[in-house]
Amino acid sequence: MTYSAKAAFRPPVSPPRSPRAAAAPLLAVAAAAALLLAPSPAAADEVEEALQSALAAWQAGDAALAKSEAEYALAKIAEADAGGLAAFLPPALPGWTRSEAQSQAAGAFAGGALIATADYAGPGGEQVGVMIAADGPIFMAMSAMFSNPAAMASMGTLTRLGPHRAVVSPDGEITAMIGRSALVQITGGAPDEVKLAHLQTMDLDGLAAR
């Protein structure tokens, strides 16, 4: 009789997670996020209603509904956080106009990134677009590049605004790393110095501290 260690060994198999076990972390995360953020009253009402529905479903044993309601609450919390990000978009320069700010929580498609954007028009028809992105894969990818001086130099001309670093690409796009969780990109056909002026009017220290 031959002995096979491969045949004899049976690795332990973790039991599958029950729907209740899968939903429990979402309930905890959603509740904690709701306490940490201060959304608008309307958004807060929706979050509270979703959390109450999630808790009621959980207590009734309906884990699928509890998970769905908790995910909805998290999505509304992310929307509120993205709206707060829009407050850091720069004001219009003298003689310029700014479009209404747009914000969104990109969700799973973009790894949970928060995005805020606005477009600017100058008196001579110049166009500038500003985007702030935070808390997503785009930031992590750019953060790795900004931590590598050689990679930064290959992107374009380096510049600093206090403790914050920025790169002006050969085609005039400005990318700035702000703190540990935010990225600012400024594009458009306006001269580089005008785009830098938009960046300089932003509350970069406040954005870094958010």
Contacts in CASP RR format, 6 or more apart in sequence:
PFRMAT RR
TARGET T0000
AUTHOR 0000-0000-0000
METHOD contacts of the structure
MODEL  1
MTYSAKAAFRPPVSPPRSPRAAAAPLLAVAAAAALLLAPSPAAADEVEEA
LQSALAAWQAGDAALAKSEAEYALAKIAEADAGGLAAFLPPALPGWTRSE
AQSQAAGAFAGGALIATADYAGPGGEQVGVMIAADGPIFMAMSAMFSNPA
AMASMGTLTRLGPHRAVVSPDGEITAMIGRSALVQITGGAPDEVKLAHLQ
TMDLDGLAAR
18 63 0 8 1.000
19 63 0 8 1.000
19 64 0 8 1.000
19 67 0 8 1.000
20 58 0 8 1.000
20 61 0 8 1.000
20 63 0 8 1.000
20 66 0 8 1.000
22 63 0 8 1.000
22 67 0 8 1.000
23 54 0 8 1.000
23 58 0 8 1.000
23 63 0 8 1.000
23 64 0 8 1.000
23 66 0 8 1.000
23 67 0 8 1.000
23 70 0 8 1.000
24 58 0 8 1.000
26 54 0 8 1.000
26 66 0 8 1.000
26 67 0 8 1.000
26 70 0 8 1.000
26 71 0 8 1.000
26 74 0 8 1.000
27 51 0 8 1.000
27 54 0 8 1.000
27 55 0 8 1.000
27 58 0 8 1.000
27 66 0 8 1.000
27 70 0 8 1.000
29 70 0 8 1.000
29 74 0 8 1.000
30 47 0 8 1.000
30 50 0 8 1.000
30 51 0 8 1.000
30 54 0 8 1.000
30 70 0 8 1.000
30 73 0 8 1.000
30 74 0 8 1.000
30 77 0 8 1.000
31 51 0 8 1.000
33 74 0 8 1.000
33 77 0 8 1.000
34 44 0 8 1.000
34 47 0 8 1.000
34 48 0 8 1.000
34 51 0 8 1.000
34 73 0 8 1.000
34 77 0 8 1.000
37 77 0 8 1.000
37 80 0 8 1.000
37 81 0 8 1.000
39 47 0 8 1.000
39 76 0 8 1.000
39 77 0 8 1.000
39 79 0 8 1.000
39 80 0 8 1.000
40 80 0 8 1.000
43 76 0 8 1.000
43 79 0 8 1.000
43 80 0 8 1.000
46 73 0 8 1.000
46 76 0 8 1.000
47 73 0 8 1.000
47 76 0 8 1.000
47 77 0 8 1.000
47 80 0 8 1.000
50 69 0 8 1.000
50 70 0 8 1.000
50 72 0 8 1.000
50 73 0 8 1.000
50 76 0 8 1.000
51 69 0 8 1.000
51 70 0 8 1.000
51 73 0 8 1.000
53 65 0 8 1.000
53 69 0 8 1.000
54 65 0 8 1.000
54 66 0 8 1.000
54 67 0 8 1.000
54 68 0 8 1.000
54 69 0 8 1.000
54 70 0 8 1.000
54 73 0 8 1.000
55 66 0 8 1.000
57 63 0 8 1.000
57 65 0 8 1.000
57 66 0 8 1.000
57 69 0 8 1.000
58 66 0 8 1.000
75 105 0 8 1.000
75 107 0 8 1.000
78 105 0 8 1.000
78 107 0 8 1.000
78 112 0 8 1.000
78 114 0 8 1.000
79 103 0 8 1.000
79 104 0 8 1.000
79 105 0 8 1.000
81 105 0 8 1.000
81 114 0 8 1.000
82 103 0 8 1.000
82 104 0 8 1.000
82 105 0 8 1.000
82 114 0 8 1.000
82 115 0 8 1.000
82 116 0 8 1.000
83 103 0 8 1.000
83 116 0 8 1.000
84 103 0 8 1.000
84 116 0 8 1.000
85 103 0 8 1.000
85 114 0 8 1.000
85 115 0 8 1.000
85 116 0 8 1.000
85 132 0 8 1.000
85 134 0 8 1.000
85 182 0 8 1.000
85 210 0 8 1.000
86 101 0 8 1.000
86 102 0 8 1.000
86 103 0 8 1.000
86 116 0 8 1.000
86 118 0 8 1.000
86 132 0 8 1.000
88 116 0 8 1.000
88 132 0 8 1.000
88 202 0 8 1.000
88 203 0 8 1.000
88 206 0 8 1.000
88 207 0 8 1.000
88 210 0 8 1.000
89 98 0 8 1.000
89 101 0 8 1.000
89 116 0 8 1.000
89 117 0 8 1.000
89 118 0 8 1.000
89 130 0 8 1.000
89 132 0 8 1.000
89 202 0 8 1.000
90 118 0 8 1.000
90 130 0 8 1.000
90 198 0 8 1.000
90 199 0 8 1.000
90 201 0 8 1.000
90 202 0 8 1.000
91 98 0 8 1.000
91 201 0 8 1.000
92 98 0 8 1.000
92 120 0 8 1.000
93 120 0 8 1.000
93 122 0 8 1.000
93 194 0 8 1.000
93 197 0 8 1.000
93 198 0 8 1.000
93 201 0 8 1.000
95 122 0 8 1.000
95 123 0 8 1.000
96 120 0 8 1.000
96 121 0 8 1.000
96 122 0 8 1.000
96 123 0 8 1.000
97 120 0 8 1.000
97 121 0 8 1.000
97 122 0 8 1.000
98 118 0 8 1.000
98 119 0 8 1.000
98 120 0 8 1.000
99 118 0 8 1.000
99 119 0 8 1.000
99 120 0 8 1.000
99 121 0 8 1.000
100 118 0 8 1.000
101 116 0 8 1.000
101 117 0 8 1.000
101 118 0 8 1.000
102 116 0 8 1.000
102 117 0 8 1.000
102 118 0 8 1.000
103 114 0 8 1.000
103 115 0 8 1.000
103 116 0 8 1.000
103 117 0 8 1.000
104 114 0 8 1.000
104 115 0 8 1.000
105 112 0 8 1.000
105 113 0 8 1.000
105 114 0 8 1.000
105 115 0 8 1.000
106 112 0 8 1.000
106 113 0 8 1.000
106 114 0 8 1.000
106 115 0 8 1.000
106 136 0 8 1.000
107 113 0 8 1.000
110 136 0 8 1.000
110 137 0 8 1.000
110 138 0 8 1.000
111 136 0 8 1.000
111 137 0 8 1.000
112 135 0 8 1.000
112 136 0 8 1.000
113 133 0 8 1.000
113 134 0 8 1.000
113 135 0 8 1.000
113 136 0 8 1.000
113 137 0 8 1.000
113 138 0 8 1.000
113 139 0 8 1.000
114 133 0 8 1.000
114 134 0 8 1.000
114 135 0 8 1.000
114 136 0 8 1.000
115 131 0 8 1.000
115 132 0 8 1.000
115 133 0 8 1.000
115 134 0 8 1.000
116 131 0 8 1.000
116 132 0 8 1.000
117 129 0 8 1.000
117 130 0 8 1.000
117 131 0 8 1.000
117 132 0 8 1.000
118 129 0 8 1.000
118 130 0 8 1.000
119 127 0 8 1.000
119 128 0 8 1.000
119 129 0 8 1.000
119 130 0 8 1.000
120 127 0 8 1.000
120 128 0 8 1.000
120 129 0 8 1.000
120 130 0 8 1.000
120 198 0 8 1.000
121 127 0 8 1.000
122 128 0 8 1.000
122 190 0 8 1.000
126 189 0 8 1.000
126 190 0 8 1.000
126 191 0 8 1.000
126 194 0 8 1.000
127 188 0 8 1.000
127 189 0 8 1.000
127 190 0 8 1.000
128 186 0 8 1.000
128 187 0 8 1.000
128 188 0 8 1.000
128 189 0 8 1.000
128 190 0 8 1.000
128 194 0 8 1.000
128 195 0 8 1.000
128 198 0 8 1.000
129 186 0 8 1.000
129 187 0 8 1.000
129 188 0 8 1.000
130 184 0 8 1.000
130 185 0 8 1.000
130 186 0 8 1.000
130 198 0 8 1.000
131 184 0 8 1.000
131 185 0 8 1.000
131 186 0 8 1.000
131 187 0 8 1.000
132 182 0 8 1.000
132 183 0 8 1.000
132 184 0 8 1.000
132 207 0 8 1.000
133 139 0 8 1.000
133 182 0 8 1.000
133 183 0 8 1.000
133 185 0 8 1.000
134 181 0 8 1.000
134 182 0 8 1.000
134 183 0 8 1.000
134 210 0 8 1.000
135 181 0 8 1.000
138 183 0 8 1.000
139 181 0 8 1.000
139 182 0 8 1.000
139 183 0 8 1.000
142 175 0 8 1.000
142 177 0 8 1.000
142 183 0 8 1.000
143 177 0 8 1.000
143 180 0 8 1.000
144 151 0 8 1.000
145 151 0 8 1.000
145 152 0 8 1.000
145 155 0 8 1.000
146 152 0 8 1.000
146 165 0 8 1.000
146 167 0 8 1.000
146 177 0 8 1.000
152 158 0 8 1.000
152 165 0 8 1.000
152 167 0 8 1.000
155 167 0 8 1.000
155 169 0 8 1.000
155 175 0 8 1.000
156 167 0 8 1.000
156 168 0 8 1.000
156 169 0 8 1.000
156 170 0 8 1.000
157 167 0 8 1.000
157 168 0 8 1.000
158 165 0 8 1.000
158 166 0 8 1.000
158 167 0 8 1.000
159 165 0 8 1.000
159 166 0 8 1.000
159 167 0 8 1.000
159 168 0 8 1.000
159 196 0 8 1.000
160 166 0 8 1.000
161 176 0 8 1.000
161 199 0 8 1.000
161 200 0 8 1.000
161 204 0 8 1.000
162 204 0 8 1.000
163 179 0 8 1.000
163 208 0 8 1.000
164 176 0 8 1.000
164 177 0 8 1.000
164 178 0 8 1.000
164 179 0 8 1.000
164 204 0 8 1.000
164 208 0 8 1.000
165 176 0 8 1.000
165 177 0 8 1.000
166 174 0 8 1.000
166 175 0 8 1.000
166 176 0 8 1.000
166 177 0 8 1.000
166 184 0 8 1.000
166 196 0 8 1.000
166 199 0 8 1.000
167 174 0 8 1.000
167 175 0 8 1.000
167 176 0 8 1.000
168 174 0 8 1.000
168 192 0 8 1.000
168 196 0 8 1.000
169 175 0 8 1.000
172 187 0 8 1.000
172 188 0 8 1.000
172 189 0 8 1.000
172 192 0 8 1.000
172 195 0 8 1.000
173 185 0 8 1.000
173 186 0 8 1.000
173 187 0 8 1.000
173 188 0 8 1.000
174 184 0 8 1.000
174 185 0 8 1.000
174 186 0 8 1.000
174 187 0 8 1.000
174 192 0 8 1.000
174 195 0 8 1.000
174 196 0 8 1.000
174 199 0 8 1.000
175 183 0 8 1.000
175 184 0 8 1.000
175 185 0 8 1.000
176 183 0 8 1.000
176 184 0 8 1.000
176 185 0 8 1.000
176 186 0 8 1.000
176 199 0 8 1.000
176 204 0 8 1.000
177 183 0 8 1.000
178 184 0 8 1.000
178 204 0 8 1.000
178 207 0 8 1.000
178 208 0 8 1.000
179 207 0 8 1.000
179 208 0 8 1.000
180 208 0 8 1.000
181 210 0 8 1.000
182 207 0 8 1.000
182 208 0 8 1.000
182 210 0 8 1.000
184 199 0 8 1.000
184 202 0 8 1.000
184 204 0 8 1.000
184 207 0 8 1.000
186 195 0 8 1.000
186 196 0 8 1.000
186 198 0 8 1.000
186 199 0 8 1.000
187 195 0 8 1.000
188 195 0 8 1.000
END
